[in-house]
């Protein structure tokens, strides 16, 4: 679940930053691109399937960016941003491809972006986030603040799904992971970004590859509480 959820979140982050990781990729994972741009005829043909895929949202055709290659072509089109009354923003994109001989086929996804104000080590910070649609911006800000506050004190005993605490000396990757999670949730970079996902009954708050999990707490003030932490370890 950790790796799958990270892939989903990374995909959402990618479109928020202006691009997608769709189809038409090479074996190395990069989009094939022999020649930047697609023909006017191709652009006309992709309009209908792209609009249908993204409905009821409207596509911003000024953002269309694509390439042709030996096996076909691809194009990405952002939706027109949709500001919400609570200060969040619905954003998304359609990504389309065609084979060398064949029709255009499109996929689509959207997300909810919110720029929240948090406190880190007593100082105000601005944090860009992708957040669930079915949660108030006030609640999701409190969840993120709780994650920031609890992260510096996390221990191996709080790793998700571990029947016994991880032995730091026997598992150096876990020790490095814990140091990383302590650091990353203090938002050391200039433009920090976080992803918050509602899994139905529990939530994950992720910075980079680090995740803090929150469980439902019906009797609590916010309806959620910190549960455990996890990370994808590269060995």
Secondary structure, DSSP 8 states (H G I E B T S, - for coil): -HHHHHHHHHHHHHHHTT----SSB-TTSSB--SEES--HHHHHHHHHHHHHHHTTS-B-GGG-EEEEETTEEEEEEEB--EE-TTS-EEEEEEEEEEESSS--EEEEEEEEEEEEEEEETTEEEEEEEEE-SSS-HHHHHHHHHHHHHHHTT--GGGBTT-SS---TTT-HHHHHHHHHHHHHTT--STT-EEEEEE-SSEEEEEETTEEEEEEE-TTSSSSEEEEEEEE----
